[in-house]
Amino acid sequence: MIVCKAFLKVIRKNIGMIIIYTVIFLVFSVANSRTGETQTTFVSEKPSVCLVTEDDSLLSDCLCRYIGEHMEIVDLPEQDRADALFYKEICSIIRIPKHYGRNVCSGEQTAVGIQTSVDYKAEFVKLMLERFGRVQNIYVKTTDSEQELVNAIESALESSVKVEVASALDEKALTAASDFYNFAAYSMMACIVFIICLVLSSFNEIMIRKRTLVSSMPYGKYSTLLMLSSCLYAMAVWAVLVLLSFCIVPDGMKTDRGIWYVMNGCLYMLVSLTLAYLLSTVLKGKNAITGIVNVITLGCSFLCGVFVPADYLPDSVMAVARVLPTYWYVQTNELLKTTETLDKTTVLPILIHFAVLSGFCVLFYAAGMMISRHNRRIA
Amino acid sequence: MSVILEVSHLTKEYKTVKAVDDLSFTLNEHEILGLLGPNGSGKSTTMNCILSLLRYSSGSIRIHGKEMSPSAYDLKQEIGVIFQDVAVFEELTVYDNIRYFCGLYIRDRKTAEAYIEDAIHLTGLEDYRKFYPKQLSGGLLRRLNIACGIAHKPKLLFFDEPTVAVDPQSRNNILEGIEKLREQGASVIYTTHYMEEAEQLCDRIIIMDKGKILASGTPDSLKSITSVTEKVMAEVPRLSEEKLHKLEGEVTNGSIRYENGRLVVSFHDGKDHITHLIDILRRMQISYLRIYSERPTLNDVFLELTGKELRD
């Protein structure tokens, strides 16, 4: 008990660092939950086009109305049109040629002229004109007059289909929960690795270790007590984060995914704990710990999609990230967010990720044990 | 007096160096045994071997008749160690540090608390219980280091040069504390390279050099080894080679050394040679700032045994 008590007292002396990491985490989480809300709001925007009509038929009027509905028509004198297109004040110049209506009705091939810039708005304009052309070509064969053709086109283009997403997922809640647990990766790893390394460095200080070795407490028991104390602290950090997740993203946590997020967090906590153990056997001196732990925790977070979503990261970065435990943790959170239903088939990749994380735990612990034994032999 | 510690033919070899060479000695109950020698003479290595912090090449170490080993926890319960370097937690208060190290030996809370109070009282740290090590002076830090090592009331104590870089007042406090511990029933092994301390504190002294025992015995018996009966020292700022030779011719019953403005004349028969030397110096018109006489010290013993001074 005395070892556990001393361990906790040393942690208490480092409480300032724990508070800093928790505050960073809370700031990130709250900021993210706000940006998350705006991400789901879309603003409609019409592309600006310059429309030049050389025809005054019913069909060309119908096309003008159609263009006017879906695009912003800008009037420009002829000499300014090319400049406007170059400077992207407009994305297209649409030209309805002479006798367009008459030619279409008589079955002649007549195309609407279009000049575009290279951007997505111009592609949208092309898409809309193709749509009109397809409808027009369908009905031109089945109608007898231009008026009938215009009526048929207008009624066809007016019809709309109501689209509903048939997903049962509460996407917003799960995105918030995933983002929360992704950000938690940094705070959890920093809080656990940094603090445990600092505390263990005090216990592993050469003179303190000598004093422990000459005491009547078996060294194996002493090491076990230190490991248990580290475990206790890591579990406390994990428990706090889980508790915070239920407070900050309750909707996501109340779904069937909640328990999976918690389990994923638990495994990541064990990875951080064993990594802390490994680093404490290698790192000597508190300054070295501060520097290296920051490099590891921030590096893992940036490379594996904690701060920047993984979708935005280049493939080469993601290939490197696969050798880091944080990658598998973040990917599990992403799977939990996007998997439609959790059944035997869909849970399998999640379980594989869990197995990979467990593998990291075993690897770190075994390496730590080996180095620790080696150090003891040298001493 | 029963034997607490028995070291027989202890040898510790590193690749090419014998740090401890066939060392044998015993420590009796309630005795303070000094291991005296210059840096690198093998004192700390011997201590580390006894404490099972180092694996030794050959020999045996028995405490209370039982073989000492890294897993001899019943023997370790009886041992307290005060290392040369301060070994405390920076993050714990004075009380918590003593509580922690005492707790490694004593499981019962009430007993531990009583023992801690005794240790705090013995080391005079009553007013500093809630201080952190960083807030303590060097002397107080040493006292805390001692308190951490003795709090569990060990019967066998090891002090590894506890007074290095300590001011005279704190040094006296530490030495008085060790005396008190002996009075309370502890046996002590005290390693030092300060001969005055060894003389003042130890019942028996082992003089070591290059891993070997050069001589052992009580301070007085050790001093009887040397042929020097009296040393007269004079502070002479300037002394020419010619005058030094002349002086050597005048002093027939002693040997003369002149180093760093200090003239040392060692006499090998009788005492009270100071007046005789003053007469010679006057006659030869050699001026001096201060002149004094001294009985032979352990340094003279060491000098005679090794041809070099202990402080070298």
Interface residues (C-beta under 8 A of the other chain):
Chain A: M1 I2 K5 A6 K9 V10 K13 N14 S202 E205 M207 I208 K210 R211 T212 L213 V214 S215 S216 M217 P218 Y219 Y222
Chain B: L51 S52 L53 P70 S71 Y73 D74 K76 Q77 I79 V81 F83 D85 V86 A87 V88 F89 E90 E91 L92 D96 R99 Y100 F101 G103 L104 Y105 C148 G149
